[in-house]
Amino acid sequence: MMYIQHKRLLMRERILKLLTATEAASVTRAETSERLAFGDEYLDLNHLDRGVRRAGRMIAPMGRVLARKAVPESTWLKLTEHLAALTRATLN
């Protein structure tokens, strides 16, 4: 169990390092204020292994959500490509 938690924390750290300071500030504001609309895409920073998620009736707490709408499209693509590479590396 500790190994899985450690892996999740490392994955989260790697993803967050891809954000610029401005984007990180934007994400921080979004974590405390925005609610996701039905169908909005997001990453659950505590469960990155689940990949891109879509908001439905129930979503992860906003404090651990990185909403697609909180970052520029180029950053979102960079994040999801990096996440896919991390996932592939973990599976091998």
N, C-alpha and C positions, 0 to 999 in steps of 0.2 A: 504494500500500500504506500509506503514512504517513497518507493522508487517511482511510482506513478505520479504522485504529487510533485516530486522533484522534476520529473519530465515535463509536467504541465507548466510549472513555474519557469523552467528554461525556455519553453516554447513561447510563453507569454512575453518574457523578457526580450526575446529575439524579435518578435513582432512589434513590440512597442518601440524598440530601438530604430525601427524603420521610419518612425514619425518625426517630422521636424518639430521644433519647439512650438511653433504656431499651431500645427495640427494637434499636438499633444494638449495644448491649452484648449483647443476647440473640443476635443474629446472629453476633457475634464468638465467643461461647462455642460456638454451634452449629458454626461453621466448624472449630473445633479438636477437637470431641469427638463430635458426633453423626454417625451414619451414616444414610443414608436407607433406608427400607424400600422394597421393591418397590412401585412405583405412587405413591410420594410425589411431590407436585408441587414444583417448584423453578424458580428462575431462575438461569441461568448468567450471572454478572455480566460475564464476558468475551465473551459471545455473546448479549446481550439481544435482538438481532435475530431470534433463534430462538424467542423467546416462552417461554411456560410449557412446561416439559418434565416428563416423568414418569420417575422412577427405574426403571431396568431393570437388566440385568446390568452395564452399564458406565455411569457417570455422570461428570460433570466433577469434578475434584478439589474436596474439601470447602472448601478455602480460597477458592474463588470462587463457591460456591453459596449462594443465599438460599433456604432451605427455607420452604415455606408454613407448616409447623408451628412455625417460629421466630418468627413475628409474629402479632399478632391478626388475625382475619378482616377487620376493617375496614381495617387497614393493607394487607393482601394485595390487597383490592379496589382501594384507592387506587393501589397500585403497578401493578397490571395495567391499570387504566384509563389511567394516565399513560403507561405503556409503549405501549399501543395508540395513544394520541394522538401520541407521538413517532414511532412507526413510520409512521403515516399522513402525518405532516408530512414525513418523510424521503422517502416515495414520491412526493410531489407536487413 
